[in-house]
């Protein structure tokens, strides 16, 4: 069962527990009931929608809107973590409030980020060299120098 809640900072819109955003007002030149189509914004590539208030627009990420509407945050944690690591799964059961440290630890534990240690850098370099050796196309971005 999908639940809907008005967005506190943008009362002309509502967000669903499964990560959709809908226009709810009936002002002139608007379509109430319209489900907004999210786009992926910036380098982070999190799905987001453009919301308007008082003639100004703001790009708001879906996971943050869902968390603010459906997940209590008694410890006032600043970030929203996707439990399964998928940025497009914005259902409220998949989201949790987290500190930056908790969010980062989760990313490493889930294999979403690779530690930037000497061993990890060496492994990436070996993999790149193997692809060159076997004639596979490779793009070298940069390999950081080893700490001395």
N, C-alpha and C positions, 0 to 999 in steps of 0.2 A: 504494500500500500504506500503510495507516494503522498507525502505531506508537503504543503506549501506554507511559506511564511513570508511576510513582508520584509523587505530589506530596510533595516533601521535608517541608514543614511540616505537611502533612495526609496522613499515611500511609494513612488509610481511603479515599482517593480516588486516581484515576489520571486523567491528562489525555492526550488524543490529539494527534497531530501536526497534525490538522485542526481543533483547537479545541473538542473535546467533553470533558466531564468525567463520570466514572462512579464510582459507589460500588463499592468492591471488598471491603470486609470483610463478615463474616457474623455480626456481633454481633446480640444480641436486638433486635427491632423495626427491623431494617434490611433493605433489599432489595439484595443484591449484584447487580451488573450493571446497575443502574438508571442510565440516562443522565439527568443533571440538565438541567433546562430553564433556560437563562439568561434573565435579565431585564436591562433597560437601567437602569443606576443613575445617580442624581444628575444634575447639570448636564452632565456629560461625555458621557452617553448611551452609554458603552461597555458591551457585554454582560458580565454578571457572574453568578456563582453564589454561593450561601450554602454555606460549608463549616463543619463543626463539628469541634471538638477539645476534649477535656476539659470538655464541657458548655458551651463558649463557641462563639459563631458569628462568622464574619467574611465580609463580602462581598468576593470576590476577582474581579478582572477576568480574562477569558479570555486576552487577549493577553499579560498578564504571566505567567500560569500556563504557557502554551505556551512563551514565551521562556525562562523559568527552567528548563524541562524539556528543551528541544531545541536551544537556541541558546547556544553558548559565549559568555562575556562576559569575555575576558581583560583588557580595559581597564577593567572595572568601571564601565561606563556606566550611569547611573541610570534612563533611560527606554527605552521600547519604541516604535519607530516602525512604522507601517503603510506599507509601500512604495507601495501603490496608493492610499492615503488613505482607504480604506473601513474604518470602525471594526468592521464585522461580518465582515470577512475575516480570520479568526484562524489561517489555515494558517501553519505555521512558515516556509514559503518566502516568505511575504509580510511577515514581521516581521524587524526588526533592532534591535540595541541602539544607542542614540544618546544624546548629551548633550542638554541642553535647547536649546542653541544649534543643534545639527544638526537637531533635531526641528522647531524653529521655521523654520529656513531651508528645510527640505523642504516645510513647509506653505505658505510663500509661493511657492516655486518651482512647486509643484503646483497653485497657485490655490485652496488650501483656506482661506487667510486673505488678507484684503485689507489692505495697509498703511494705517495710519491717518494718512496725510499730508494736507496741505491740499487737494491735487488730488483725492484719493480721497473726502474728505468732500464736496467741491463736486460731484463726480459723483453721489454718493448723493443729495444735495439736489436736483440737477437732475432725476434720475429720479423722485423723489417728487413734484416739482412738475409734471412732465409727466403723471403719472397723475392728478393733480387736474384739470389742464387738460382732459384728454380724458374726464373723468367716471368714471374707474375708482375703485373703493373703495380707500382708502388709510388706513393706520394710521401716525401719526407717533409714534415712540418718543421721540426727541430728536435734535436736530442740534447737535453741539458747536459752541461759539463758535470763530471763526477766531482763530488765534494772532496777537497784535498785537505 
